[in-house]
């Protein structure tokens, strides 16, 4: 049954992502249905955060851009890419 483990692991990851999405969208939706102004404010705040992170990733300095892309990979639950092989210094 070892061949089934990756499928089960992927299904578990998909369910976690679905749960996180339901919580992320369900909170503002519930707030919107009870207090519409607060729901709109929460959705606007979430959109602003997404725009700031994307803007930092695309237009920030090298260090800030790297951190923003790392945050996006962390949010998407993707592994860090392998580091490029370092150049060896010539013997001095």
PyMOL Python script that loads the backbone (N, CA, C, O; Angstrom):
from pymol import cmd

cmd.read_pdbstr("""\
ATOM      1  N   UNK A   1       0.801  -1.195   0.000  1.00  0.00           N
ATOM      2  CA  UNK A   1       0.000   0.000   0.000  1.00  0.00           C
ATOM      3  C   UNK A   1       0.851   1.270   0.000  1.00  0.00           C
ATOM      4  O   UNK A   1       0.326   2.372   0.157  1.00  0.00           O
ATOM      5  N   UNK A   2       2.138   1.117  -0.173  1.00  0.00           N
ATOM      6  CA  UNK A   2       2.995   2.303  -0.172  1.00  0.00           C
ATOM      7  C   UNK A   2       2.739   3.176  -1.389  1.00  0.00           C
ATOM      8  O   UNK A   2       3.023   4.373  -1.356  1.00  0.00           O
ATOM      9  N   UNK A   3       2.208   2.602  -2.463  1.00  0.00           N
ATOM     10  CA  UNK A   3       1.894   3.390  -3.649  1.00  0.00           C
ATOM     11  C   UNK A   3       0.735   4.355  -3.421  1.00  0.00           C
ATOM     12  O   UNK A   3       0.573   5.316  -4.173  1.00  0.00           O
ATOM     13  N   UNK A   4      -0.062   4.109  -2.401  1.00  0.00           N
ATOM     14  CA  UNK A   4      -1.223   4.960  -2.127  1.00  0.00           C
ATOM     15  C   UNK A   4      -0.866   6.159  -1.259  1.00  0.00           C
ATOM     16  O   UNK A   4      -1.638   7.115  -1.198  1.00  0.00           O
ATOM     17  N   UNK A   5       0.268   6.136  -0.596  1.00  0.00           N
ATOM     18  CA  UNK A   5       0.627   7.216   0.327  1.00  0.00           C
ATOM     19  C   UNK A   5       0.706   8.573  -0.345  1.00  0.00           C
ATOM     20  O   UNK A   5       0.164   9.538   0.194  1.00  0.00           O
ATOM     21  N   UNK A   6       1.361   8.698  -1.508  1.00  0.00           N
ATOM     22  CA  UNK A   6       1.408  10.028  -2.111  1.00  0.00           C
ATOM     23  C   UNK A   6       0.026  10.580  -2.463  1.00  0.00           C
ATOM     24  O   UNK A   6      -0.214  11.781  -2.336  1.00  0.00           O
ATOM     25  N   UNK A   7      -0.876   9.711  -2.901  1.00  0.00           N
ATOM     26  CA  UNK A   7      -2.229  10.168  -3.231  1.00  0.00           C
ATOM     27  C   UNK A   7      -2.936  10.654  -1.970  1.00  0.00           C
ATOM     28  O   UNK A   7      -3.591  11.697  -1.975  1.00  0.00           O
ATOM     29  N   UNK A   8      -2.797   9.889  -0.894  1.00  0.00           N
ATOM     30  CA  UNK A   8      -3.428  10.293   0.364  1.00  0.00           C
ATOM     31  C   UNK A   8      -2.819  11.589   0.878  1.00  0.00           C
ATOM     32  O   UNK A   8      -3.528  12.443   1.409  1.00  0.00           O
ATOM     33  N   UNK A   9      -1.519  11.735   0.723  1.00  0.00           N
ATOM     34  CA  UNK A   9      -0.858  12.955   1.174  1.00  0.00           C
ATOM     35  C   UNK A   9      -1.345  14.162   0.365  1.00  0.00           C
ATOM     36  O   UNK A   9      -1.600  15.229   0.922  1.00  0.00           O
ATOM     37  N   UNK A  10      -1.471  13.981  -0.962  1.00  0.00           N
ATOM     38  CA  UNK A  10      -1.975  15.075  -1.802  1.00  0.00           C
ATOM     39  C   UNK A  10      -3.414  15.406  -1.465  1.00  0.00           C
ATOM     40  O   UNK A  10      -3.794  16.577  -1.459  1.00  0.00           O
ATOM     41  N   UNK A  11      -4.223  14.389  -1.184  1.00  0.00           N
ATOM     42  CA  UNK A  11      -5.617  14.633  -0.824  1.00  0.00           C
ATOM     43  C   UNK A  11      -5.692  15.391   0.495  1.00  0.00           C
ATOM     44  O   UNK A  11      -6.519  16.290   0.648  1.00  0.00           O
ATOM     45  N   UNK A  12      -4.833  15.033   1.449  1.00  0.00           N
ATOM     46  CA  UNK A  12      -4.804  15.747   2.720  1.00  0.00           C
ATOM     47  C   UNK A  12      -4.396  17.194   2.540  1.00  0.00           C
ATOM     48  O   UNK A  12      -4.959  18.084   3.177  1.00  0.00           O
ATOM     49  N   UNK A  13      -3.411  17.440   1.671  1.00  0.00           N
ATOM     50  CA  UNK A  13      -2.972  18.812   1.405  1.00  0.00           C
ATOM     51  C   UNK A  13      -4.093  19.605   0.736  1.00  0.00           C
ATOM     52  O   UNK A  13      -4.290  20.783   1.037  1.00  0.00           O
ATOM     53  N   UNK A  14      -4.823  18.962  -0.166  1.00  0.00           N
ATOM     54  CA  UNK A  14      -5.927  19.649  -0.841  1.00  0.00           C
ATOM     55  C   UNK A  14      -7.035  19.988   0.151  1.00  0.00           C
ATOM     56  O   UNK A  14      -7.630  21.063   0.075  1.00  0.00           O
ATOM     57  N   UNK A  15      -7.308  19.087   1.067  1.00  0.00           N
ATOM     58  CA  UNK A  15      -8.339  19.358   2.067  1.00  0.00           C
ATOM     59  C   UNK A  15      -7.916  20.482   3.013  1.00  0.00           C
ATOM     60  O   UNK A  15      -8.743  21.303   3.409  1.00  0.00           O
ATOM     61  N   UNK A  16      -6.628  20.520   3.377  1.00  0.00           N
ATOM     62  CA  UNK A  16      -6.144  21.616   4.217  1.00  0.00           C
ATOM     63  C   UNK A  16      -6.261  22.947   3.489  1.00  0.00           C
ATOM     64  O   UNK A  16      -6.655  23.953   4.080  1.00  0.00           O
ATOM     65  N   UNK A  17      -5.917  22.951   2.202  1.00  0.00           N
ATOM     66  CA  UNK A  17      -6.020  24.186   1.427  1.00  0.00           C
ATOM     67  C   UNK A  17      -7.488  24.615   1.302  1.00  0.00           C
ATOM     68  O   UNK A  17      -7.802  25.802   1.389  1.00  0.00           O
ATOM     69  N   UNK A  18      -8.370  23.653   1.101  1.00  0.00           N
ATOM     70  CA  UNK A  18      -9.792  23.967   1.017  1.00  0.00           C
ATOM     71  C   UNK A  18     -10.291  24.531   2.338  1.00  0.00           C
ATOM     72  O   UNK A  18     -11.060  25.492   2.356  1.00  0.00           O
ATOM     73  N   UNK A  19      -9.856  23.938   3.440  1.00  0.00           N
ATOM     74  CA  UNK A  19     -10.258  24.431   4.760  1.00  0.00           C
ATOM     75  C   UNK A  19      -9.735  25.836   5.012  1.00  0.00           C
ATOM     76  O   UNK A  19     -10.459  26.683   5.535  1.00  0.00           O
ATOM     77  N   UNK A  20      -8.476  26.092   4.642  1.00  0.00           N
ATOM     78  CA  UNK A  20      -7.906  27.429   4.831  1.00  0.00           C
ATOM     79  C   UNK A  20      -8.638  28.442   3.961  1.00  0.00           C
ATOM     80  O   UNK A  20      -8.880  29.570   4.389  1.00  0.00           O
ATOM     81  N   UNK A  21      -8.988  28.044   2.748  1.00  0.00           N
ATOM     82  CA  UNK A  21      -9.733  28.952   1.873  1.00  0.00           C
ATOM     83  C   UNK A  21     -11.124  29.226   2.404  1.00  0.00           C
ATOM     84  O   UNK A  21     -11.617  30.350   2.310  1.00  0.00           O
ATOM     85  N   UNK A  22     -11.768  28.198   2.968  1.00  0.00           N
ATOM     86  CA  UNK A  22     -13.109  28.389   3.525  1.00  0.00           C
ATOM     87  C   UNK A  22     -13.068  29.333   4.716  1.00  0.00           C
ATOM     88  O   UNK A  22     -13.952  30.174   4.878  1.00  0.00           O
ATOM     89  N   UNK A  23     -12.037  29.195   5.552  1.00  0.00           N
ATOM     90  CA  UNK A  23     -11.906  30.104   6.691  1.00  0.00           C
ATOM     91  C   UNK A  23     -11.580  31.505   6.209  1.00  0.00           C
ATOM     92  O   UNK A  23     -12.135  32.485   6.707  1.00  0.00           O
ATOM     93  N   UNK A  24     -10.672  31.600   5.231  1.00  0.00           N
ATOM     94  CA  UNK A  24     -10.280  32.916   4.707  1.00  0.00           C
ATOM     95  C   UNK A  24     -11.420  33.660   4.039  1.00  0.00           C
ATOM     96  O   UNK A  24     -11.509  34.884   4.141  1.00  0.00           O
ATOM     97  N   UNK A  25     -12.286  32.935   3.361  1.00  0.00           N
ATOM     98  CA  UNK A  25     -13.425  33.578   2.704  1.00  0.00           C
ATOM     99  C   UNK A  25     -14.668  33.581   3.582  1.00  0.00           C
ATOM    100  O   UNK A  25     -15.518  34.463   3.457  1.00  0.00           O
ATOM    101  N   UNK A  26     -14.777  32.599   4.467  1.00  0.00           N
ATOM    102  CA  UNK A  26     -15.966  32.485   5.310  1.00  0.00           C
ATOM    103  C   UNK A  26     -16.065  33.578   6.355  1.00  0.00           C
ATOM    104  O   UNK A  26     -17.159  34.047   6.668  1.00  0.00           O
ATOM    105  N   UNK A  27     -14.921  33.987   6.900  1.00  0.00           N
ATOM    106  CA  UNK A  27     -14.924  35.057   7.910  1.00  0.00           C
ATOM    107  C   UNK A  27     -15.475  36.361   7.364  1.00  0.00           C
ATOM    108  O   UNK A  27     -16.418  36.912   7.934  1.00  0.00           O
ATOM    109  N   UNK A  28     -14.911  36.873   6.269  1.00  0.00           N
ATOM    110  CA  UNK A  28     -15.470  38.098   5.694  1.00  0.00           C
ATOM    111  C   UNK A  28     -16.913  37.923   5.202  1.00  0.00           C
ATOM    112  O   UNK A  28     -17.713  38.853   5.294  1.00  0.00           O
ATOM    113  N   UNK A  29     -17.250  36.729   4.679  1.00  0.00           N
ATOM    114  CA  UNK A  29     -18.614  36.510   4.212  1.00  0.00           C
ATOM    115  C   UNK A  29     -19.605  36.553   5.380  1.00  0.00           C
ATOM    116  O   UNK A  29     -20.680  37.140   5.261  1.00  0.00           O
ATOM    117  N   UNK A  30     -19.245  35.934   6.499  1.00  0.00           N
ATOM    118  CA  UNK A  30     -20.112  35.972   7.672  1.00  0.00           C
ATOM    119  C   UNK A  30     -20.222  37.400   8.208  1.00  0.00           C
ATOM    120  O   UNK A  30     -21.304  37.859   8.575  1.00  0.00           O
ATOM    121  N   UNK A  31     -19.087  38.088   8.246  1.00  0.00           N
ATOM    122  CA  UNK A  31     -19.109  39.476   8.704  1.00  0.00           C
ATOM    123  C   UNK A  31     -19.948  40.329   7.768  1.00  0.00           C
ATOM    124  O   UNK A  31     -20.708  41.185   8.221  1.00  0.00           O
ATOM    125  N   UNK A  32     -19.815  40.101   6.455  1.00  0.00           N
ATOM    126  CA  UNK A  32     -20.567  40.880   5.473  1.00  0.00           C
ATOM    127  C   UNK A  32     -22.068  40.670   5.670  1.00  0.00           C
ATOM    128  O   UNK A  32     -22.855  41.607   5.535  1.00  0.00           O
ATOM    129  N   UNK A  33     -22.459  39.433   5.992  1.00  0.00           N
ATOM    130  CA  UNK A  33     -23.888  39.169   6.144  1.00  0.00           C
ATOM    131  C   UNK A  33     -24.454  39.784   7.422  1.00  0.00           C
ATOM    132  O   UNK A  33     -25.648  40.080   7.487  1.00  0.00           O
ATOM    133  N   UNK A  34     -23.618  39.977   8.432  1.00  0.00           N
ATOM    134  CA  UNK A  34     -24.123  40.564   9.676  1.00  0.00           C
ATOM    135  C   UNK A  34     -23.905  42.073   9.726  1.00  0.00           C
ATOM    136  O   UNK A  34     -24.819  42.817  10.081  1.00  0.00           O
ATOM    137  N   UNK A  35     -22.704  42.532   9.375  1.00  0.00           N
ATOM    138  CA  UNK A  35     -22.392  43.967   9.371  1.00  0.00           C
ATOM    139  C   UNK A  35     -21.750  44.274   8.017  1.00  0.00           C
ATOM    140  O   UNK A  35     -20.538  44.113   7.868  1.00  0.00           O
ATOM    141  N   UNK A  36     -22.531  44.711   7.032  1.00  0.00           N
ATOM    142  CA  UNK A  36     -22.002  44.881   5.670  1.00  0.00           C
ATOM    143  C   UNK A  36     -20.798  45.823   5.568  1.00  0.00           C
ATOM    144  O   UNK A  36     -19.877  45.553   4.796  1.00  0.00           O
ATOM    145  N   UNK A  37     -20.787  46.900   6.314  1.00  0.00           N
ATOM    146  CA  UNK A  37     -19.678  47.857   6.206  1.00  0.00           C
ATOM    147  C   UNK A  37     -18.367  47.231   6.674  1.00  0.00           C
ATOM    148  O   UNK A  37     -17.318  47.448   6.068  1.00  0.00           O
ATOM    149  N   UNK A  38     -18.432  46.460   7.746  1.00  0.00           N
ATOM    150  CA  UNK A  38     -17.238  45.804   8.253  1.00  0.00           C
ATOM    151  C   UNK A  38     -16.764  44.719   7.287  1.00  0.00           C
ATOM    152  O   UNK A  38     -15.560  44.539   7.108  1.00  0.00           O
ATOM    153  N   UNK A  39     -17.679  44.007   6.672  1.00  0.00           N
ATOM    154  CA  UNK A  39     -17.318  42.996   5.677  1.00  0.00           C
ATOM    155  C   UNK A  39     -16.606  43.605   4.483  1.00  0.00           C
ATOM    156  O   UNK A  39     -15.620  43.054   3.995  1.00  0.00           O
ATOM    157  N   UNK A  40     -17.102  44.734   4.015  1.00  0.00           N
ATOM    158  CA  UNK A  40     -16.460  45.426   2.892  1.00  0.00           C
ATOM    159  C   UNK A  40     -15.068  45.896   3.305  1.00  0.00           C
ATOM    160  O   UNK A  40     -14.123  45.804   2.522  1.00  0.00           O
ATOM    161  N   UNK A  41     -14.941  46.397   4.529  1.00  0.00           N
ATOM    162  CA  UNK A  41     -13.641  46.856   5.011  1.00  0.00           C
ATOM    163  C   UNK A  41     -12.651  45.690   5.094  1.00  0.00           C
ATOM    164  O   UNK A  41     -11.484  45.852   4.736  1.00  0.00           O
ATOM    165  N   UNK A  42     -13.095  44.525   5.556  1.00  0.00           N
ATOM    166  CA  UNK A  42     -12.205  43.360   5.631  1.00  0.00           C
ATOM    167  C   UNK A  42     -11.759  42.900   4.251  1.00  0.00           C
ATOM    168  O   UNK A  42     -10.588  42.578   4.052  1.00  0.00           O
ATOM    169  N   UNK A  43     -12.674  42.868   3.307  1.00  0.00           N
ATOM    170  CA  UNK A  43     -12.326  42.452   1.951  1.00  0.00           C
ATOM    171  C   UNK A  43     -11.368  43.450   1.316  1.00  0.00           C
ATOM    172  O   UNK A  43     -10.429  43.057   0.623  1.00  0.00           O
ATOM    173  N   UNK A  44     -11.600  44.741   1.548  1.00  0.00           N
ATOM    174  CA  UNK A  44     -10.690  45.758   1.017  1.00  0.00           C
ATOM    175  C   UNK A  44      -9.305  45.624   1.647  1.00  0.00           C
ATOM    176  O   UNK A  44      -8.297  45.786   0.959  1.00  0.00           O
ATOM    177  N   UNK A  45      -9.245  45.334   2.937  1.00  0.00           N
ATOM    178  CA  UNK A  45      -7.968  45.155   3.616  1.00  0.00           C
ATOM    179  C   UNK A  45      -7.216  43.943   3.074  1.00  0.00           C
ATOM    180  O   UNK A  45      -6.005  44.013   2.866  1.00  0.00           O
ATOM    181  N   UNK A  46      -7.913  42.840   2.846  1.00  0.00           N
ATOM    182  CA  UNK A  46      -7.274  41.655   2.281  1.00  0.00           C
ATOM    183  C   UNK A  46      -6.746  41.934   0.879  1.00  0.00           C
ATOM    184  O   UNK A  46      -5.642  41.512   0.537  1.00  0.00           O
ATOM    185  N   UNK A  47      -7.525  42.639   0.071  1.00  0.00           N
ATOM    186  CA  UNK A  47      -7.077  42.980  -1.279  1.00  0.00           C
ATOM    187  C   UNK A  47      -5.858  43.901  -1.229  1.00  0.00           C
ATOM    188  O   UNK A  47      -4.942  43.756  -2.039  1.00  0.00           O
ATOM    189  N   UNK A  48      -5.836  44.836  -0.296  1.00  0.00           N
ATOM    190  CA  UNK A  48      -4.699  45.735  -0.153  1.00  0.00           C
ATOM    191  C   UNK A  48      -3.439  44.964   0.239  1.00  0.00           C
ATOM    192  O   UNK A  48      -2.358  45.245  -0.278  1.00  0.00           O
ATOM    193  N   UNK A  49      -3.565  44.005   1.139  1.00  0.00           N
ATOM    194  CA  UNK A  49      -2.403  43.201   1.547  1.00  0.00           C
ATOM    195  C   UNK A  49      -1.867  42.421   0.361  1.00  0.00           C
ATOM    196  O   UNK A  49      -0.653  42.352   0.165  1.00  0.00           O
ATOM    197  N   UNK A  50      -2.746  41.837  -0.428  1.00  0.00           N
ATOM    198  CA  UNK A  50      -2.305  41.086  -1.612  1.00  0.00           C
ATOM    199  C   UNK A  50      -1.585  42.019  -2.581  1.00  0.00           C
ATOM    200  O   UNK A  50      -0.544  41.655  -3.128  1.00  0.00           O
ATOM    201  N   UNK A  51      -2.122  43.212  -2.801  1.00  0.00           N
ATOM    202  CA  UNK A  51      -1.482  44.154  -3.719  1.00  0.00           C
ATOM    203  C   UNK A  51      -0.115  44.607  -3.210  1.00  0.00           C
ATOM    204  O   UNK A  51       0.817  44.760  -4.000  1.00  0.00           O
ATOM    205  N   UNK A  52       0.014  44.819  -1.917  1.00  0.00           N
ATOM    206  CA  UNK A  52       1.294  45.248  -1.354  1.00  0.00           C
ATOM    207  C   UNK A  52       2.344  44.151  -1.509  1.00  0.00           C
ATOM    208  O   UNK A  52       3.480  44.432  -1.893  1.00  0.00           O
ATOM    209  N   UNK A  53       1.976  42.903  -1.215  1.00  0.00           N
ATOM    210  CA  UNK A  53       2.935  41.805  -1.344  1.00  0.00           C
ATOM    211  C   UNK A  53       3.323  41.612  -2.805  1.00  0.00           C
ATOM    212  O   UNK A  53       4.502  41.428  -3.104  1.00  0.00           O
ATOM    213  N   UNK A  54       2.369  41.649  -3.711  1.00  0.00           N
ATOM    214  CA  UNK A  54       2.685  41.497  -5.128  1.00  0.00           C
ATOM    215  C   UNK A  54       3.541  42.655  -5.632  1.00  0.00           C
ATOM    216  O   UNK A  54       4.479  42.448  -6.402  1.00  0.00           O
ATOM    217  N   UNK A  55       3.218  43.876  -5.195  1.00  0.00           N
ATOM    218  CA  UNK A  55       4.025  45.027  -5.586  1.00  0.00           C
ATOM    219  C   UNK A  55       5.440  44.927  -5.062  1.00  0.00           C
ATOM    220  O   UNK A  55       6.387  45.267  -5.771  1.00  0.00           O
ATOM    221  N   UNK A  56       5.601  44.465  -3.825  1.00  0.00           N
ATOM    222  CA  UNK A  56       6.943  44.292  -3.265  1.00  0.00           C
ATOM    223  C   UNK A  56       7.703  43.211  -4.020  1.00  0.00           C
ATOM    224  O   UNK A  56       8.902  43.346  -4.263  1.00  0.00           O
ATOM    225  N   UNK A  57       7.010  42.139  -4.391  1.00  0.00           N
ATOM    226  CA  UNK A  57       7.674  41.055  -5.121  1.00  0.00           C
ATOM    227  C   UNK A  57       8.129  41.517  -6.500  1.00  0.00           C
ATOM    228  O   UNK A  57       9.204  41.134  -6.961  1.00  0.00           O
ATOM    229  N   UNK A  58       7.329  42.326  -7.147  1.00  0.00           N
ATOM    230  CA  UNK A  58       7.648  42.720  -8.519  1.00  0.00           C
ATOM    231  C   UNK A  58       8.518  43.965  -8.616  1.00  0.00           C
ATOM    232  O   UNK A  58       9.377  44.045  -9.494  1.00  0.00           O
ATOM    233  N   UNK A  59       8.315  44.936  -7.733  1.00  0.00           N
ATOM    234  CA  UNK A  59       8.983  46.218  -7.889  1.00  0.00           C
ATOM    235  C   UNK A  59       9.910  46.591  -6.741  1.00  0.00           C
ATOM    236  O   UNK A  59      10.494  47.674  -6.767  1.00  0.00           O
ATOM    237  N   UNK A  60      10.065  45.742  -5.741  1.00  0.00           N
ATOM    238  CA  UNK A  60      10.911  46.052  -4.595  1.00  0.00           C
ATOM    239  C   UNK A  60      12.383  45.830  -4.900  1.00  0.00           C
ATOM    240  O   UNK A  60      12.748  45.355  -5.976  1.00  0.00           O
ATOM    241  N   UNK A  61      13.214  46.181  -3.943  1.00  0.00           N
ATOM    242  CA  UNK A  61      14.644  45.922  -4.089  1.00  0.00           C
ATOM    243  C   UNK A  61      14.869  44.414  -4.117  1.00  0.00           C
ATOM    244  O   UNK A  61      13.944  43.636  -3.886  1.00  0.00           O
ATOM    245  N   UNK A  62      16.087  44.015  -4.399  1.00  0.00           N
ATOM    246  CA  UNK A  62      16.387  42.583  -4.510  1.00  0.00           C
ATOM    247  C   UNK A  62      16.051  41.807  -3.255  1.00  0.00           C
ATOM    248  O   UNK A  62      15.461  40.728  -3.324  1.00  0.00           O
ATOM    249  N   UNK A  63      16.426  42.356  -2.098  1.00  0.00           N
ATOM    250  CA  UNK A  63      16.179  41.661  -0.834  1.00  0.00           C
ATOM    251  C   UNK A  63      14.681  41.607  -0.504  1.00  0.00           C
ATOM    252  O   UNK A  63      14.176  40.570  -0.073  1.00  0.00           O
ATOM    253  N   UNK A  64      13.984  42.709  -0.704  1.00  0.00           N
ATOM    254  CA  UNK A  64      12.545  42.737  -0.409  1.00  0.00           C
ATOM    255  C   UNK A  64      11.780  41.857  -1.382  1.00  0.00           C
ATOM    256  O   UNK A  64      10.829  41.180  -0.992  1.00  0.00           O
ATOM    257  N   UNK A  65      12.187  41.861  -2.643  1.00  0.00           N
ATOM    258  CA  UNK A  65      11.546  41.010  -3.632  1.00  0.00           C
ATOM    259  C   UNK A  65      11.724  39.537  -3.273  1.00  0.00           C
ATOM    260  O   UNK A  65      10.787  38.747  -3.383  1.00  0.00           O
ATOM    261  N   UNK A  66      12.939  39.172  -2.841  1.00  0.00           N
ATOM    262  CA  UNK A  66      13.181  37.787  -2.450  1.00  0.00           C
ATOM    263  C   UNK A  66      12.307  37.390  -1.261  1.00  0.00           C
ATOM    264  O   UNK A  66      11.762  36.286  -1.233  1.00  0.00           O
ATOM    265  N   UNK A  67      12.175  38.271  -0.297  1.00  0.00           N
ATOM    266  CA  UNK A  67      11.338  37.970   0.872  1.00  0.00           C
ATOM    267  C   UNK A  67       9.870  37.851   0.489  1.00  0.00           C
ATOM    268  O   UNK A  67       9.161  36.993   1.016  1.00  0.00           O
ATOM    269  N   UNK A  68       9.405  38.700  -0.422  1.00  0.00           N
ATOM    270  CA  UNK A  68       8.003  38.626  -0.846  1.00  0.00           C
ATOM    271  C   UNK A  68       7.736  37.320  -1.589  1.00  0.00           C
ATOM    272  O   UNK A  68       6.702  36.686  -1.377  1.00  0.00           O
ATOM    273  N   UNK A  69       8.666  36.913  -2.463  1.00  0.00           N
ATOM    274  CA  UNK A  69       8.481  35.645  -3.163  1.00  0.00           C
ATOM    275  C   UNK A  69       8.549  34.469  -2.195  1.00  0.00           C
ATOM    276  O   UNK A  69       7.836  33.481  -2.376  1.00  0.00           O
ATOM    277  N   UNK A  70       9.400  34.561  -1.165  1.00  0.00           N
ATOM    278  CA  UNK A  70       9.436  33.508  -0.147  1.00  0.00           C
ATOM    279  C   UNK A  70       8.103  33.441   0.593  1.00  0.00           C
ATOM    280  O   UNK A  70       7.608  32.351   0.880  1.00  0.00           O
ATOM    281  N   UNK A  71       7.523  34.593   0.902  1.00  0.00           N
ATOM    282  CA  UNK A  71       6.219  34.619   1.567  1.00  0.00           C
ATOM    283  C   UNK A  71       5.151  33.989   0.676  1.00  0.00           C
ATOM    284  O   UNK A  71       4.310  33.231   1.158  1.00  0.00           O
ATOM    285  N   UNK A  72       5.181  34.298  -0.618  1.00  0.00           N
ATOM    286  CA  UNK A  72       4.201  33.714  -1.527  1.00  0.00           C
ATOM    287  C   UNK A  72       4.371  32.202  -1.615  1.00  0.00           C
ATOM    288  O   UNK A  72       3.382  31.471  -1.663  1.00  0.00           O
ATOM    289  N   UNK A  73       5.630  31.721  -1.638  1.00  0.00           N
ATOM    290  CA  UNK A  73       5.843  30.267  -1.645  1.00  0.00           C
ATOM    291  C   UNK A  73       5.361  29.648  -0.344  1.00  0.00           C
ATOM    292  O   UNK A  73       4.799  28.553  -0.350  1.00  0.00           O
ATOM    293  N   UNK A  74       5.573  30.334   0.769  1.00  0.00           N
ATOM    294  CA  UNK A  74       5.139  29.824   2.066  1.00  0.00           C
ATOM    295  C   UNK A  74       3.621  29.740   2.122  1.00  0.00           C
ATOM    296  O   UNK A  74       3.072  28.758   2.623  1.00  0.00           O
ATOM    297  N   UNK A  75       2.938  30.764   1.613  1.00  0.00           N
ATOM    298  CA  UNK A  75       1.474  30.771   1.611  1.00  0.00           C
ATOM    299  C   UNK A  75       0.945  29.658   0.708  1.00  0.00           C
ATOM    300  O   UNK A  75      -0.058  29.022   1.036  1.00  0.00           O
ATOM    301  N   UNK A  76       1.608  29.416  -0.425  1.00  0.00           N
ATOM    302  CA  UNK A  76       1.166  28.374  -1.354  1.00  0.00           C
ATOM    303  C   UNK A  76       1.633  26.988  -0.926  1.00  0.00           C
ATOM    304  O   UNK A  76       1.325  26.001  -1.594  1.00  0.00           O
ATOM    305  N   UNK A  77       2.384  26.899   0.196  1.00  0.00           N
ATOM    306  CA  UNK A  77       2.890  25.632   0.713  1.00  0.00           C
ATOM    307  C   UNK A  77       3.773  24.921  -0.302  1.00  0.00           C
ATOM    308  O   UNK A  77       3.654  23.714  -0.514  1.00  0.00           O
ATOM    309  N   UNK A  78       4.656  25.687  -0.922  1.00  0.00           N
ATOM    310  CA  UNK A  78       5.608  25.127  -1.882  1.00  0.00           C
ATOM    311  C   UNK A  78       6.998  25.147  -1.261  1.00  0.00           C
ATOM    312  O   UNK A  78       7.320  26.055  -0.494  1.00  0.00           O
ATOM    313  N   UNK A  79       7.822  24.158  -1.583  1.00  0.00           N
ATOM    314  CA  UNK A  79       9.163  24.113  -0.978  1.00  0.00           C
ATOM    315  C   UNK A  79      10.072  25.196  -1.555  1.00  0.00           C
ATOM    316  O   UNK A  79       9.838  25.726  -2.641  1.00  0.00           O
ATOM    317  N   UNK A  80      11.103  25.498  -0.796  1.00  0.00           N
ATOM    318  CA  UNK A  80      12.108  26.438  -1.267  1.00  0.00           C
ATOM    319  C   UNK A  80      12.865  25.803  -2.422  1.00  0.00           C
ATOM    320  O   UNK A  80      13.139  24.603  -2.386  1.00  0.00           O
ATOM    321  N   UNK A  81      13.208  26.574  -3.444  1.00  0.00           N
ATOM    322  CA  UNK A  81      14.016  25.989  -4.524  1.00  0.00           C
ATOM    323  C   UNK A  81      15.431  25.717  -4.032  1.00  0.00           C
ATOM    324  O   UNK A  81      15.894  26.321  -3.064  1.00  0.00           O
ATOM    325  N   UNK A  82      16.101  24.812  -4.703  1.00  0.00           N
ATOM    326  CA  UNK A  82      17.471  24.492  -4.319  1.00  0.00           C
ATOM    327  C   UNK A  82      18.364  25.693  -4.621  1.00  0.00           C
ATOM    328  O   UNK A  82      18.188  26.389  -5.621  1.00  0.00           O
ATOM    329  N   UNK A  83      19.315  25.911  -3.738  1.00  0.00           N
ATOM    330  CA  UNK A  83      20.248  27.021  -3.928  1.00  0.00           C
ATOM    331  C   UNK A  83      21.173  26.707  -5.100  1.00  0.00           C
ATOM    332  O   UNK A  83      21.558  25.554  -5.298  1.00  0.00           O
ATOM    333  N   UNK A  84      21.528  27.724  -5.871  1.00  0.00           N
ATOM    334  CA  UNK A  84      22.460  27.470  -6.972  1.00  0.00           C
ATOM    335  C   UNK A  84      23.835  27.112  -6.409  1.00  0.00           C
ATOM    336  O   UNK A  84      24.192  27.547  -5.314  1.00  0.00           O
ATOM    337  N   UNK A  85      24.592  26.335  -7.143  1.00  0.00           N
ATOM    338  CA  UNK A  85      25.917  25.971  -6.633  1.00  0.00           C
ATOM    339  C   UNK A  85      26.782  27.216  -6.506  1.00  0.00           C
ATOM    340  O   UNK A  85      26.843  28.043  -7.416  1.00  0.00           O
ATOM    341  N   UNK A  86      27.445  27.336  -5.372  1.00  0.00           N
ATOM    342  CA  UNK A  86      28.275  28.518  -5.129  1.00  0.00           C
ATOM    343  C   UNK A  86      29.574  28.464  -5.912  1.00  0.00           C
ATOM    344  O   UNK A  86      30.121  27.393  -6.171  1.00  0.00           O
ATOM    345  N   UNK A  87      30.050  29.632  -6.279  1.00  0.00           N
ATOM    346  CA  UNK A  87      31.331  29.697  -6.974  1.00  0.00           C
ATOM    347  C   UNK A  87      32.444  29.580  -5.940  1.00  0.00           C
ATOM    348  O   UNK A  87      32.383  30.174  -4.864  1.00  0.00           O
ATOM    349  N   UNK A  88      33.436  28.820  -6.286  1.00  0.00           N
ATOM    350  CA  UNK A  88      34.580  28.680  -5.392  1.00  0.00           C
ATOM    351  C   UNK A  88      35.555  29.823  -5.666  1.00  0.00           C
ATOM    352  O   UNK A  88      35.797  30.209  -6.810  1.00  0.00           O
ATOM    353  N   UNK A  89      36.093  30.338  -4.593  1.00  0.00           N
ATOM    354  CA  UNK A  89      37.092  31.393  -4.747  1.00  0.00           C
ATOM    355  C   UNK A  89      38.421  30.795  -5.163  1.00  0.00           C
ATOM    356  O   UNK A  89      38.784  29.686  -4.772  1.00  0.00           O
ATOM    357  N   UNK A  90      39.118  31.549  -5.951  1.00  0.00           N
ATOM    358  CA  UNK A  90      40.461  31.107  -6.348  1.00  0.00           C
ATOM    359  C   UNK A  90      41.373  31.181  -5.133  1.00  0.00           C
ATOM    360  O   UNK A  90      41.241  32.082  -4.304  1.00  0.00           O
ATOM    361  N   UNK A  91      42.273  30.258  -5.031  1.00  0.00           N
ATOM    362  CA  UNK A  91      43.203  30.246  -3.887  1.00  0.00           C
ATOM    363  C   UNK A  91      44.030  31.523  -3.908  1.00  0.00           C
ATOM    364  O   UNK A  91      44.616  31.896  -4.924  1.00  0.00           O
ATOM    365  N   UNK A  92      44.058  32.174  -2.768  1.00  0.00           N
ATOM    366  CA  UNK A  92      44.788  33.449  -2.701  1.00  0.00           C
ATOM    367  C   UNK A  92      46.157  33.249  -2.155  1.00  0.00           C
ATOM    368  O   UNK A  92      46.916  34.209  -2.026  1.00  0.00           O
TER     369      UNK A  92
END
""", "prot")
cmd.dss("prot")
cmd.show_as("cartoon", "prot")
cmd.util.cbc("prot")
cmd.orient("prot")
